[in-house]
Amino acid sequence: MKTRIIQRLAKTVLFLSFLFAGNELAAQKIFKGTIIDAARNEPIPYATVFLTNTTFGVSADEKGKFSLKVPEGNYDVIVRMLGFESLTFALNTTTLQPQGYKMMLLPMEDQLDEIEVEEERDPVWYRNLATFKIYFLGSSENAKSTTILNEKVLRLDDQSEPAVLKVKAADVLKIENPKLGYRLDYLLTDFRFEVRERYIFYGGNPLFIPDTTLSQSKLKKVETNRELAYRGSLQHFIQALYQGKVREQGFEIRRLDRLPKDGGFLDQLNSQILNEETLLDRGTDGKVTISYDFHLHILYKLEKESSEYAGIMNGKKSVNQSSLMKLEVDALELYENGGYANPFGIMVEGYMAWERVADLLPLDYRPDQAGN
């Protein structure tokens, strides 16, 4: 079998730790309950409940009660309130309790949320902020117009570890993305940038809030931008895998072996196009599981890499979008909407890793539905 040696095109590595396990269907269920202060055994008014990485969310009322219509499926639910530890749990709509749920939040022990948000920042903080935004929001066309509305809730730490920037947030990040027509409430759980290795790890739980004030002409532009962001994305690829339509959707996949050489490595790409079914196990219960022990080279043939990406790759000529995907677990269950069971189960490099928060779409997005 013929192979060829290729150079590694991107050093950026991204763990996508914010995808939830869901399988959206047309039917909807009622998810309801009451949010309680575990220390005082009293209701917590106005806490937020949402299904991570979707547009489904609601605020509790003054008595801590909430009710939310959700599509059938499996979800990661986030319950949050300033001053309390966030609660995260899995929800399967087939086992929803009709009487509702009592959810207990613990008061936050650390004082991160009590740091004065409006206090003055030094020049180092602003330099670290610029770095954070590049590697968190991204450097794409969408990222250029995306803004964090409450930057000063960020706690930027470049001192505790040499050549490492770590970031926490005292409150949920309010992110405005006008190109895609969303505001994100992003609960940042972790961010780490290792400068020398150019290694990026971040995770969090976003709620997408569509802009309902758009005119028809602006909405049409937003829908076009959303479809462009979706095409060739990891979400798109996982859906194509699940449906068994990888080539039909414009992807080509090949085996890539990373071989050690002279203290580094060479990437050896197999010339044979893989059939995705050789990577998948389709169970009689409808579950779809992927398993392989090499790097998967993913070429999206229907779009070129953006000029912004070509620029950071030392001005190389724009070519079809190229990415690598590696499993961090032995086997991983995939979901129809582009999610997967273990949020730390996939590592990506290349173009898919370059696309960051400013290019994210909710997992309930459908490119064939107007007004998403």
C-alpha positions in Angstrom: 0.0 0.0 0.0 1.5 3.3 -1.0 2.1 6.0 1.5 3.6 9.5 1.4 5.4 11.6 3.9 3.9 15.0 4.8 5.0 17.8 7.0 2.9 18.6 10.0 0.9 21.8 9.1 -0.3 23.0 12.4 1.0 22.9 15.9 -2.2 24.0 17.6 -4.0 21.3 19.4 -7.5 21.7 20.8 -9.6 19.5 23.1 -13.2 20.2 22.5 -14.6 19.8 26.0 -17.9 21.5 25.6 -19.9 19.1 23.4 -22.9 17.3 24.9 -24.3 13.9 24.2 -27.6 14.5 22.5 -29.9 13.1 19.8 -32.5 15.7 19.0 -35.8 14.5 17.7 -39.0 16.4 16.8 -40.9 15.5 20.0 -40.4 17.6 23.1 -40.5 16.9 26.8 -41.0 19.1 29.9 -38.0 19.3 32.2 -38.9 21.1 35.4 -37.7 21.5 39.0 -36.6 23.8 41.8 -33.2 25.2 42.6 -32.2 25.0 46.3 -29.4 26.5 48.4 -27.9 23.4 49.9 -26.5 25.3 52.9 -29.7 27.0 53.9 -32.3 24.7 52.3 -33.9 27.7 50.7 -34.9 28.4 47.0 -32.4 30.2 44.8 -34.3 32.8 42.7 -33.3 33.5 39.1 -30.7 30.7 38.7 -30.0 29.7 35.1 -30.7 26.2 33.7 -29.6 25.2 30.2 -28.6 22.3 28.0 -25.0 22.9 27.2 -24.0 23.9 23.6 -27.6 24.4 22.6 -30.1 27.2 22.4 -32.3 25.7 25.1 -32.1 27.5 28.5 -34.3 29.2 31.1 -34.1 31.2 34.3 -35.8 30.1 37.5 -38.5 32.3 38.9 -38.4 34.1 42.3 -39.2 30.9 44.0 -36.4 29.0 42.3 -38.8 27.0 40.0 -38.2 26.5 36.3 -39.8 24.6 33.4 -38.1 24.0 30.0 -39.3 22.3 26.9 -36.5 20.1 25.5 -36.2 17.8 22.5 -36.0 14.1 23.2 -32.5 12.8 23.8 -29.5 12.8 26.1 -28.1 16.1 27.4 -25.6 17.6 29.7 -27.5 20.1 31.9 -25.9 23.1 33.6 -27.4 24.9 36.6 -25.6 28.0 37.6 -25.9 31.0 39.9 -23.3 33.6 40.8 -21.9 32.8 44.3 -22.6 29.0 43.9 -20.8 26.1 42.5 -22.3 25.2 39.1 -24.1 21.8 38.9 -23.6 19.6 35.9 -25.5 16.3 35.3 -26.6 14.1 32.5 -30.3 14.1 31.5 -32.1 11.4 29.5 -35.6 12.5 28.4 -36.9 8.9 28.4 -36.5 8.9 32.2 -37.7 12.4 33.0 -39.6 12.5 36.3 -43.0 14.2 35.8 -43.0 15.6 39.4 -39.8 17.5 38.6 -36.4 17.7 40.3 -34.9 19.3 43.3 -31.4 20.6 42.5 -29.1 21.6 45.3 -26.3 24.2 44.7 -23.4 24.6 47.1 -22.2 28.0 48.0 -18.8 28.8 46.4 -15.9 28.3 48.8 -13.2 30.3 47.0 -13.4 34.1 46.6 -12.9 34.3 42.9 -16.3 35.9 42.4 -15.6 38.5 45.0 -12.6 40.1 43.3 -13.5 43.6 42.3 -14.4 43.5 38.6 -13.9 47.2 38.0 -10.5 47.5 39.5 -7.7 48.8 37.3 -5.6 46.3 35.4 -1.9 46.6 34.5 -0.4 46.4 31.0 0.6 42.7 31.5 -3.1 41.8 32.1 -4.1 43.4 28.8 -1.3 41.6 26.9 -2.5 38.3 28.4 -6.1 39.3 27.5 -5.1 39.8 23.9 -3.4 36.3 23.8 -6.4 34.7 25.5 -8.8 36.2 22.9 -6.7 35.0 20.0 -6.6 31.4 21.2 -10.1 31.3 22.7 -12.2 33.3 20.2 -9.9 32.6 17.3 -8.5 34.6 14.4 -11.1 33.9 11.8 -13.4 36.4 10.0 -16.1 35.7 12.6 -13.6 36.2 15.4 -12.8 39.7 14.2 -16.2 41.0 15.1 -16.8 38.8 18.2 -16.4 40.5 21.5 -16.4 39.5 25.2 -18.6 42.1 26.9 -17.4 41.5 30.4 -13.6 41.0 30.0 -12.8 42.0 33.5 -14.3 38.9 35.1 -11.3 37.0 33.6 -8.5 36.0 35.9 -5.3 35.7 33.7 -2.4 33.8 35.3 1.0 33.7 33.6 3.0 33.4 36.9 2.1 30.1 38.5 3.8 28.0 35.7 6.6 29.2 33.5 5.6 29.9 29.9 2.0 28.9 30.6 -1.1 31.2 30.5 -4.0 29.9 32.6 -7.4 31.6 32.6 -10.4 31.4 34.9 -13.5 33.5 35.1 -15.3 34.9 38.1 -18.6 34.9 36.2 -20.1 33.5 33.0 -18.6 35.2 29.9 -21.0 37.3 27.9 -19.8 36.9 24.2 -21.4 38.8 21.3 -21.0 37.1 17.9 -22.9 39.4 15.4 -21.6 37.4 12.3 -23.4 34.3 13.5 -26.3 36.1 15.2 -25.8 34.7 18.7 -24.9 35.9 22.1 -23.1 33.2 24.1 -23.3 32.8 27.9 -20.1 30.8 28.2 -19.3 29.1 31.5 -15.5 28.7 31.2 -14.2 25.7 33.1 -10.6 25.7 31.9 -8.1 27.4 29.6 -4.4 26.6 29.3 -2.0 27.9 26.7 1.5 26.4 26.8 3.6 29.0 24.9 6.6 26.9 23.9 4.6 23.8 22.7 1.9 26.0 21.2 -0.6 23.7 23.0 -4.1 25.0 23.7 -6.6 23.3 26.0 -9.9 24.9 26.8 -13.3 23.8 27.9 -16.6 25.2 28.9 -20.4 25.1 28.6 -22.0 27.6 26.3 -25.6 28.6 25.9 -26.4 30.1 22.5 -29.0 32.9 22.6 -30.2 33.8 19.1 -30.5 37.5 18.2 -34.3 37.9 17.6 -34.0 41.6 16.6 -32.4 41.0 13.2 -34.1 42.4 10.1 -34.9 40.0 7.3 -31.9 41.2 5.2 -29.5 40.8 8.2 -31.0 37.4 9.1 -30.3 36.2 5.6 -26.6 37.2 5.9 -26.4 35.5 9.4 -27.9 32.3 8.0 -25.3 32.3 5.2 -22.5 32.9 7.7 -23.8 30.1 9.9 -23.9 27.6 7.0 -20.3 28.6 6.1 -19.2 28.0 9.7 -20.9 24.7 9.8 -19.6 23.3 6.5 -16.4 21.3 7.2 -16.6 21.8 11.0 -16.1 19.0 13.5 -19.8 19.1 14.2 -20.5 18.6 10.5 -17.9 15.8 10.3 -19.3 13.9 13.3 -22.8 14.1 11.8 -21.5 12.8 8.5 -19.8 9.9 10.3 -23.0 9.1 12.1 -25.1 9.1 8.9 -22.5 7.2 6.9 -22.2 10.0 4.4 -18.6 11.2 4.8 -17.8 11.3 1.1 -21.3 12.5 0.2 -20.8 15.4 2.5 -17.5 16.4 0.9 -15.0 14.7 3.3 -12.1 12.4 2.5 -10.5 10.5 5.3 -7.2 8.7 5.4 -5.0 6.9 7.9 -2.0 9.0 9.2 0.8 7.4 11.3 3.0 9.7 13.4 6.5 8.3 13.4 9.4 9.4 15.7 12.4 10.8 13.9 15.5 12.7 15.2 13.8 13.8 18.4 10.7 14.9 16.6 8.3 13.1 14.2 7.2 12.6 10.6 3.6 12.2 9.6 3.1 9.3 7.2 -0.2 9.7 5.3 -1.7 6.7 3.6 -2.9 7.4 0.1 -5.9 5.1 0.3 -9.2 6.8 1.1 -10.9 5.1 4.1 -14.5 4.0 4.2 -15.9 5.3 7.5 -17.7 2.0 8.2 -14.3 0.4 8.9 -14.0 2.8 11.9 -17.6 2.5 13.1 -19.6 -0.1 15.0 -23.4 0.3 14.5 -25.1 -1.6 17.3 -28.5 -3.3 17.1 -29.7 -0.7 19.7 -29.0 2.1 17.3 -25.8 3.3 19.0 -22.9 4.4 16.7 -19.4 4.0 18.1 -16.1 5.0 16.5 -12.8 3.2 17.3 -9.3 3.5 15.8 -5.7 3.7 17.0 -4.0 6.2 14.6 -4.5 9.8 13.5 -7.3 10.3 11.1 -6.5 12.8 8.3 -9.7 14.7 7.3 -9.8 16.6 4.0 -12.9 18.8 3.4 -13.0 19.2 -0.4 -15.9 21.7 -0.7 -14.2 24.7 0.9 -10.7 26.2 0.8 -8.9 27.2 3.9 -9.5 30.8 4.8 -7.0 33.5 4.0 -6.6 34.1 7.8 -5.6 30.5 8.4 -3.2 30.6 5.4 -1.7 33.7 6.9 -0.8 32.1 10.2 0.6 29.1 8.3 3.4 31.4 7.0 1.4 32.6 4.0 1.1 29.2 2.3 -1.3 29.0 -0.6 -4.9 28.3 0.3 -5.8 24.7 -0.2 -8.7 22.4 0.9 -9.4 22.4 4.6 -7.1 19.7 6.3 -7.4 18.5 9.9 -6.3 15.6 12.1 -8.5 13.8 14.6 -7.2 11.5 17.3 -9.3 9.5 19.8 -8.2 9.9 23.4 -10.3 6.9 24.4 -10.5 3.3 23.1 -14.0 3.8 21.7 -16.4 6.8 21.5 -20.1 6.9 21.0 -21.3 9.4 18.4 -24.5 11.3 18.2 -26.6 12.4 15.2 -26.4 16.1 16.1 -22.6 16.2 16.0 -22.0 15.6 19.7 -20.3 12.7 21.4 -20.4 10.9 24.7 -17.1 11.8 26.3 -16.3 15.5 26.1 -12.5 14.8 26.3 -12.7 11.9 23.8 -11.4 13.7 20.8 -8.3 15.8 20.0 -8.1 17.8 16.8 -5.3 19.6 15.0 -5.1 21.7 11.9 -8.1 23.6 10.5 -10.7 22.2 12.9 -8.5 23.2 15.8 -8.0 26.7 14.4 -11.7 27.3 14.4 -12.5 28.4 17.9 -15.4 29.8 19.9 -16.3 32.5 17.4 -17.0 29.7 14.8 -19.1 27.5 17.1 -22.7 26.7 16.4 -25.2 25.1 18.7 -25.8 21.4 18.3 -29.4 22.0 17.5 -28.4 24.0 14.5 -29.6 22.5 11.2 -28.2 24.0 7.9 -31.4 23.1 6.0 -33.7 25.0 8.4 -34.2 28.7 7.8 -34.1 31.0 10.8 -31.8 28.8 12.9 
